[in-house]
């Protein structure tokens, strides 16, 4: 005679399962069938009297319904009601590039992009595009988000959910360089459109010995060659430009 389970239960949709998740499966009123099992690399779990069941990619709710149907079909339990809970999460993601603490992270609960970036120490000032690469049902998928828009809230990172084995890379902003008679020479991030005048201001301005009438820009061309062109204060700075401020002629 088949066993009779306890009254019904209302289920939420639940989390989507992934490989290495550990799930606890309870058949209400049937403690002998309570099972803790891991989602194997092939995406399956093993359940008493049923055998192997595909679990990866299914929600907790969907998997519970399948187990109920199979228990009922094999007359193991009459009108079974199954509860599934993920007790150990197997999701692993990596984040590299312009974050303060890059590395690999275990995601032990439903996690969005904003939360993951926070765990990685947040975006650096030099961060630009945030790229997520993942394996979709029909092949590789690439998602790109503007880092500034994520920080400002223009793009809601709370709505971008992380999946198992996601690879996230945060690009670095381009740079420009300033040399010669300025307050501070060196490399500067080009995180927004700048004129030469604005770029020089960031570099501490033209020193008393320098002049804005004898400036040059070394600029790389599309063919890889570098050209040196006269520069004015209103010129727009391009990535990898080198601005050279020469000495004033007295």
Secondary structure, 3 states (H helix, E strand, C coil): CCEECCCCCCCCCCCECCCCCEEEEEECCCHHHCEEEECCCCCEEEECCCEEEECCCCEHHHHHHHHHHHHHHCCCEECCCEEEEEEECCEEEEEEECECCCEEEEECCCCEHHHHHHHCCCECCCEEEEEEEEEECCEEEEEEEEHHHHHHCCCCHHHCECCCCCEEEEEECCEEEEEECECCCEEEECCCCCEHHHHHHHCCCECCCEEEEEEEEEEECCCCCEEEEEECCCCECCCCCEEEEEECCC
